[in-house]
Amino acid sequence: MAFMEKPPAGKVLLDDTVPLTAQIEASQSLHSHTEYIIRVQRGVSAENSWQIVRRYSDFDLLNNSLQISTLSLPLPPKKLIGNMEREFIAERQKGLQAYLDVITTHHILSNCELVKKFLDPNSYSVNYTEIALQHVSMFFRSEPKWEVVEPLKDIGWRIRKKYFLMKIKNQPKERLMLSWADPGPDKYLSDKDLQYAVKLLSSCSHPYIYKITFATANESSALVIRPFSEKGTLKDLIYKAKPKDPFLKKYCNPKKIQGLELQQIKTYGRQILEVLKFLHEKGFPYGHLHSANVMLDGDTCKLLDLENSLLGLPSFYRSYFSQFRKINTLEGVDVHCFGHLLYEMTYGRPPDTIPVDSFPPAPSVFVVSVLESILTCEAMKNGMPTVSRLLQMPLFSDVLLTNSEKPQFKIPTKLKEALKTSKECIEKRLTEEQKLIHQHRRLRRAQSHHGSEEEKKKRKILARKKSKRSAYESGEEHSAKYSNSNNSAGSGASSPLTSPSSPTPPSTAEHASF
């Protein structure tokens, strides 16, 4: 049987990086417990929302599962007696809302499968580990020389990408890592082009690209095998983590926050920029740079997961750069992601917010200069440097690269055209998403301004003025009518039928005196 001959139906091309927000709308007390009705929304469109019902015990179960992160999450405590009282339920609801706000705004937690399933059970009901195992089993039928050692459970952040530790049967000591993923929302290559492009990855040779041992794909997913590194990734080095541990455990709450040495920052940064420049010149879209996608091989950084862009998977930092309309090309995305990575290398942790207002002391002013050119509000508005420009900046320009390996990556002309079209489609979807976010932000600002206390006062003052003006105009109109009425009566008293010198009739005299 050929690899992945009959993929399971029901594949969902959903962008898992689009943020979910959750608001508790009401609570309802039943005989023995209270249920909380929660409105969940994907992205900025209120039309893309749904309701879920959760009990406190559901929150408690989720929180227990998230303890692997070692984060201190603000779940309200349990209460066995008096937990059906109205005041307690109202107070608990506030606490649960605060808990939802934390897990939906924390970058790693909000993207993890546990939180996604809690908030959107319909979209995340599929067991992707089971599907991955089915595909890998089919693969082994046609390629019997490989053997699974163990699943590497949850070592990555993606819900729809699974990893396995492997070995070759006649080389039992050598360890390899197999990754399986299905296509994402930015998959614009035809099935034929996708299969060809994925197979081509194993022919790519570059000193700063991690070697691929084997790669294959069909219309439903891709499977890639690489050597397994016991040292792990650049992120493992920064966070002092064990490569095989789950993503939540490794990176959510590092025990010791410490950046790298200046020379490491300079060398690793230069190597990563060189390989990005190489890919851009080859017309190969990337857009997936982050420290967990950079493997360490001695003192050399090597880029991982080139297959992600071919499969149309969304970027780890998409929820950040989708907020800024100036970041609308894949090179711009790579530069923005490089800013995140440089910040992590420098300070040993990700930035608290994007854009960054001010930077802590760094090993060199040149580091801060590069960070300011990428991650500040001014950079987001006015544009960031290109990869070539970054290579010319003082932080990286004096780094000597000792690797003499000649890069090789031959992409046929026809495939280059397909990759170019795919890249344009990816950028178009990003631009459209940014436009929607921008429109929503403007509308929200207008509504906020309209509902502000100062604006309410202005509207009250205008309403009073308008009311006074209306009253004044109404009074003027009444006076004019009254004046016209008097004029008409006066005209009747001096009728030409009565001589001016004649005595005034009694009735006329009475009217005049009135």
C-alpha positions in Angstrom: 0.0 0.0 0.0 1.3 3.4 -0.9 2.0 6.0 1.8 -1.2 7.7 2.9 -3.4 6.2 0.2 -6.7 6.9 1.9 -6.4 9.8 4.3 -9.2 10.2 6.8 -12.0 12.5 5.9 -13.1 15.6 7.8 -9.8 17.6 7.5 -10.4 21.2 8.7 -8.3 24.0 7.1 -8.6 26.2 10.2 -6.1 28.8 11.2 -5.2 27.7 14.7 -3.3 30.9 15.4 -6.4 33.2 15.2 -7.0 34.2 18.8 -10.1 33.0 20.7 -11.7 35.3 23.2 -14.2 34.1 25.8 -16.8 36.1 27.8 -19.1 34.6 30.5 -22.5 35.9 29.6 -24.6 34.3 32.3 -24.8 31.6 34.9 -27.6 29.2 35.7 -28.0 27.2 38.9 -29.3 23.7 38.7 -30.1 21.3 41.5 -26.5 20.5 42.6 -24.3 22.7 40.5 -23.9 26.0 38.6 -23.3 26.2 34.8 -21.6 29.2 33.2 -22.7 30.2 29.7 -19.7 31.4 27.7 -19.6 33.3 24.4 -16.4 32.3 22.5 -15.3 34.3 19.4 -12.6 33.5 16.8 -10.9 36.7 15.6 -12.5 40.0 15.3 -15.8 39.0 13.7 -18.8 38.7 16.1 -20.5 36.5 13.5 -17.8 33.9 14.1 -18.8 33.1 17.7 -20.6 30.4 19.6 -21.8 29.5 23.1 -20.4 26.8 25.3 -21.6 25.7 28.8 -19.0 24.9 31.5 -19.2 23.9 35.1 -16.5 24.9 37.7 -15.4 21.2 37.6 -14.6 21.7 33.9 -12.4 24.7 34.7 -10.7 22.7 37.5 -10.0 19.8 35.1 -8.4 22.2 32.5 -6.4 23.9 35.2 -5.0 20.6 36.5 -4.0 19.7 32.9 -2.2 23.1 32.5 -0.2 22.6 35.7 2.6 21.1 33.5 3.4 24.7 32.5 4.2 25.5 36.2 2.5 28.8 35.7 0.5 30.2 38.7 -3.0 30.6 37.1 -5.8 32.5 38.9 -8.4 29.8 39.1 -10.9 30.6 42.0 -10.6 28.1 44.9 -13.1 25.3 45.5 -15.9 25.8 48.0 -17.9 22.8 49.2 -20.4 24.6 51.5 -22.4 27.6 50.3 -21.4 27.3 46.7 -24.9 27.8 45.5 -25.4 31.2 47.1 -26.1 34.1 44.7 -23.3 36.3 46.0 -20.8 33.5 45.8 -21.7 32.6 42.3 -21.4 36.2 41.1 -18.0 36.4 42.8 -16.8 33.1 41.3 -18.0 34.2 37.8 -15.7 37.2 38.1 -12.8 35.0 39.0 -13.5 32.5 36.2 -13.6 35.4 33.7 -10.2 36.6 35.0 -8.9 33.0 34.5 -10.3 32.9 30.9 -8.6 36.3 30.2 -5.3 34.9 31.3 -5.3 31.7 29.3 -6.6 33.4 26.1 -4.0 36.1 26.1 -0.9 34.0 27.1 0.8 33.3 23.7 1.7 29.7 24.4 -1.3 28.6 26.5 -3.8 30.2 24.0 -2.4 28.1 21.2 -2.2 24.8 23.1 -4.7 21.9 22.3 -6.0 21.8 25.9 -7.3 25.4 25.8 -8.5 25.1 22.2 -10.6 22.0 23.0 -12.0 23.6 26.1 -13.2 26.7 24.2 -14.0 25.1 20.7 -14.7 21.4 21.1 -16.4 21.1 17.7 -13.3 22.2 15.8 -10.8 20.2 17.9 -12.6 16.9 18.4 -10.2 15.0 16.1 -7.5 12.9 17.7 -4.5 14.0 15.6 -2.1 11.7 17.4 -4.2 8.7 16.3 -4.4 10.0 12.7 -0.6 10.6 12.7 0.0 7.0 13.9 -2.3 5.7 11.1 -0.3 7.6 8.5 3.1 6.5 9.9 2.0 2.9 10.0 1.0 3.1 6.3 4.4 4.6 5.6 6.2 1.7 7.4 4.4 -0.8 5.2 6.1 0.6 2.1 9.4 1.6 3.9 10.1 -1.3 6.3 13.7 -0.2 7.2 12.4 2.4 9.6 11.1 1.7 13.1 9.4 3.8 15.8 11.2 4.1 19.1 8.6 6.2 20.9 6.2 9.1 20.3 7.5 12.5 21.3 4.3 13.7 22.9 3.5 17.4 22.7 7.1 18.5 22.1 5.9 21.1 19.5 3.3 23.8 19.8 1.2 22.8 16.8 -2.0 20.9 17.3 -1.9 19.2 13.9 1.8 18.3 13.8 3.1 15.2 15.6 6.6 13.9 16.3 8.1 10.4 16.7 11.6 9.2 17.7 12.8 6.7 15.1 15.7 4.5 14.2 16.9 2.6 11.1 16.8 -1.2 11.8 20.3 -1.8 10.6 21.7 1.2 12.5 20.0 0.8 15.9 22.1 3.4 17.7 21.3 6.3 15.3 18.2 8.3 16.3 16.0 10.2 13.9 12.9 12.3 14.3 9.8 11.9 12.2 7.3 14.8 11.9 3.8 14.5 10.4 1.5 17.4 9.6 -1.6 18.0 7.4 -2.0 21.1 5.2 -3.0 24.5 6.7 -5.1 27.4 5.5 -2.2 28.8 3.4 -1.8 25.7 1.2 -2.0 27.1 -2.3 0.3 24.7 -4.2 -1.4 22.0 -6.2 -1.2 18.5 -4.9 1.3 17.6 -7.6 3.5 20.6 -6.9 3.3 20.0 -3.1 4.5 16.4 -3.5 7.3 17.4 -5.7 8.4 20.4 -3.6 8.4 18.3 -0.4 10.5 15.5 -2.0 12.9 18.2 -3.2 13.7 19.3 0.4 16.0 16.3 1.0 18.3 17.6 -1.9 18.7 21.0 -0.2 22.3 21.5 1.1 23.2 24.6 3.1 25.5 25.1 6.1 22.6 26.7 8.1 19.7 24.4 7.1 19.2 21.2 9.1 19.6 18.2 6.8 16.5 16.3 5.9 17.0 12.5 5.5 13.6 11.7 3.9 10.5 13.6 2.9 7.3 12.7 1.2 3.7 14.1 0.8 0.4 13.5 -0.8 -2.8 15.7 -1.0 -3.6 15.2 2.7 -0.3 15.5 4.7 3.5 15.4 4.7 6.0 13.3 6.5 9.6 14.4 7.1 12.5 12.5 8.8 15.6 14.3 10.2 18.4 13.3 12.5 17.5 13.8 16.1 19.7 16.1 18.1 20.2 15.4 21.8 21.3 19.1 22.3 17.9 20.3 21.0 17.0 23.7 19.6 18.2 27.2 20.2 15.1 27.7 22.4 16.2 24.7 24.5 19.6 26.3 25.0 18.0 29.7 26.0 15.5 28.1 28.4 17.9 25.3 29.5 15.2 22.7 28.6 15.3 19.0 27.8 14.4 18.5 24.1 12.0 15.6 24.7 9.8 17.4 27.3 6.4 18.8 26.3 6.3 22.4 24.9 4.3 23.7 27.8 6.8 22.3 30.4 9.8 23.6 28.5 9.0 27.2 27.7 6.0 28.6 29.7 7.8 29.4 32.9 11.6 29.1 32.7 13.3 28.5 36.1 16.2 30.8 35.2 16.0 33.8 32.8 19.4 34.5 31.3 20.3 35.7 27.8 23.2 34.4 25.7 26.7 35.8 25.5 27.2 38.6 23.0 29.4 36.6 20.7 26.7 33.9 20.5 24.0 36.5 19.7 26.2 37.9 16.9 27.2 34.6 15.4 23.8 32.9 15.6 22.1 36.1 14.4 24.4 36.3 11.4 24.0 32.6 10.5 20.2 32.9 10.6 20.1 36.0 8.5 22.4 34.4 5.9 20.0 31.4 5.4 17.0 33.7 5.3 18.7 35.7 2.5 19.5 32.5 0.7 15.9 31.3 0.8 14.6 34.7 -0.3 17.0 34.8 -3.3 15.8 31.3 -4.3 12.2 32.4 -4.2 11.4 29.9 -1.4 8.9 31.2 1.1 9.6 30.6 4.7 7.8 32.8 7.3 8.3 30.3 10.2 11.3 31.6 12.1 11.3 31.2 15.9 13.9 29.9 18.3 12.3 26.4 18.5 12.8 26.1 14.7 16.5 26.6 14.9 18.6 23.5 15.6 22.0 23.7 17.3 24.8 21.7 15.8 27.9 22.7 17.8 28.3 26.4 17.4 26.2 26.5 14.3 22.5 27.3 13.9 20.5 25.4 11.4 17.0 26.2 10.2 14.2 23.7 10.6 10.7 23.0 9.1 11.0 24.3 5.6 8.0 22.1 4.8 5.7 24.4 6.9 5.3 27.0 4.2 4.7 24.4 1.5 2.0 22.9 3.6 0.5 26.4 4.3 0.8 26.2 8.0 0.3 29.5 9.9 3.3 31.1 11.7 4.0 30.9 15.4 4.0 34.7 15.6 1.0 35.4 13.3 -1.2 36.8 16.0 1.5 39.5 16.5 2.3 40.6 13.0 -1.3 40.4 11.7 -1.9 43.5 13.8 0.5 45.6 11.7 -0.4 46.4 8.1 3.2 47.3 7.2 4.3 43.7 7.8 2.6 42.4 4.6 5.3 40.3 2.8 6.9 37.0 3.8 10.3 38.8 4.0 8.7 41.3 6.4 7.3 38.4 8.4 10.8 36.8 8.6 12.3 40.1 9.8 9.6 40.6 12.4 10.1 37.0 13.7 13.9 37.6 13.7 13.2 40.5 16.1 11.4 38.1 18.5 14.3 35.6 18.3 17.0 38.3 18.8 15.0 39.6 21.9 14.9 36.0 23.3 18.6 35.4 22.7 19.4 38.7 24.4 17.1 38.6 27.4 16.4 34.9 27.9 12.6 35.4 27.5 10.1 36.7 25.0 9.0 40.4 25.0 6.0 41.2 27.3 4.2 43.1 24.6 4.5 44.0 20.9 5.4 46.7 20.0 8.2 47.2 22.6 8.3 50.7 24.2 11.7 50.4 25.9 14.4 47.7 26.1 16.3 46.6 29.3 20.1 46.9 29.3 21.7 44.7 26.7 25.3 43.4 26.2 25.8 45.9 23.4 24.1 49.1 22.1 24.2 47.5 18.7 21.8 44.8 19.9 19.3 47.5 21.1 19.7 49.3 17.8 18.7 46.2 15.8 15.7 45.5 18.2 14.5 49.1 17.9 14.6 48.9 14.1 12.2 45.9 14.2 10.1 45.8 17.4 9.2 49.4 18.2 6.0 51.1 17.4 7.9 53.4 15.0 9.3 50.4 13.1 5.8 48.9 12.8 4.4 52.1 11.3 7.3 53.2 9.1 8.7 49.9 8.0 11.5 47.6 9.1 14.9 46.9 7.5 15.3 44.1 4.9 17.4 41.0 5.6 20.2 42.5 3.5 20.1 45.7 5.5 20.2 43.8 8.8 23.4 41.9 7.6 25.1 45.3 7.1 24.3 46.6 10.6 27.3 46.7 13.0 26.0 43.9 15.2 26.4 41.3 12.4 28.7 42.9 9.7 32.0 42.0 11.5 31.1 38.3 12.2 33.4 35.9 10.4 31.7 32.8 9.0 34.1 29.9 8.9 31.8 27.3 7.2 33.0 26.6 3.6 30.1 24.3 2.5 28.7 25.5 -0.8 24.9 26.0 -0.7 22.9 23.9 -3.2 19.1 24.0 -3.7 18.0 23.6 -7.3 14.4 24.5 -7.9 13.0 23.9 -11.4 11.6 27.0 -13.2 8.0 25.6 -13.2 8.1 25.0 -9.5 9.5 28.4 -8.9 6.5 29.9 -10.6 4.2 27.8 -8.5 6.0 28.9 -5.3 5.8 32.6 -6.4 2.1 32.3 -6.9 1.7 30.5 -3.5 3.7 33.3 -1.8 1.5 35.9 -3.3 -1.6 34.1 -2.1 -0.2 33.8 1.4 0.6 37.5 1.4 -2.9 38.3 0.1 -4.6 36.4 2.9 -2.4 38.1 5.4 -3.3 41.6 4.0 -7.0 40.8 4.0 -6.8 39.7 7.6 -4.9 42.8 8.6 -7.5 45.0 6.9 -10.3 43.3 8.9 -8.4 43.8 12.1 -7.7 47.4 11.2 -11.3 48.1 10.5 -12.4 46.4 13.7 -9.9 48.5 15.7 -11.2 51.8 14.2 -14.8 50.8 14.9 -13.9 49.9 18.5 -12.1 53.2 19.0 -15.1 55.1 17.6 -17.4 53.2 19.9 -15.1 53.8 22.9 -14.9 57.5 22.1 -18.7 57.7 21.6 -19.2 56.0 25.0 -16.6 58.0 27.0 -17.7 60.3 29.8 -16.2 63.4 28.1 -18.1 62.6 24.9 -21.3 62.0 26.9 -21.0 65.5 28.5 -20.4 67.0 25.1 -23.5 65.4 23.7 -25.6 66.6 26.8 -24.3 70.1 26.2 -25.2 70.0 22.5 -28.6 68.5 23.4 -29.3 71.4 25.8 -28.2 74.0 23.2 -30.4 72.4 20.6 -33.3 72.3 23.0 -32.8 76.0 23.9 -32.5 76.9 20.2 -35.7 75.0 19.4 -37.5 76.7 22.2 -36.2 80.1 21.1 -37.3 79.4 17.5 -40.7 78.2 18.6 -41.1 81.4 20.7 -40.1 83.6 17.8 -42.6 81.8 15.6 -45.3 82.3 18.2 -44.5 86.0 18.5 -44.5 86.4 14.7 -48.0 84.8 14.5 -49.3 87.0 17.4 -47.9 90.1 15.7 -49.5 89.2 12.4 -52.8 88.7 14.2 -52.6 92.2 15.8 -51.7 93.8 12.4 -54.8 92.2 10.8 -57.0 93.5 13.6 -55.5 97.0 13.2 -56.1 97.0 9.5 -59.8 96.3 10.1 -60.3 99.4 12.4 -59.1 101.8 9.7 -61.4 100.5 7.0 -62.1 103.0 4.2 -65.9 102.6 4.9 -65.4 104.6 8.1 -64.3 108.2 8.0 -61.2 109.0 10.0 -62.9 112.0 11.5 -66.1 110.2 12.5 -66.5 109.1 16.1 -65.2 105.6 16.9 -67.9 103.0 17.2 -68.2 101.5 20.7 -67.2 98.0 19.7 -64.0 99.3 18.0 -63.2 101.4 21.1 -63.5 98.3 23.3 -61.3 96.3 21.1 -58.7 99.0 20.9 -58.7 99.5 24.7 -58.2 95.7 25.1 
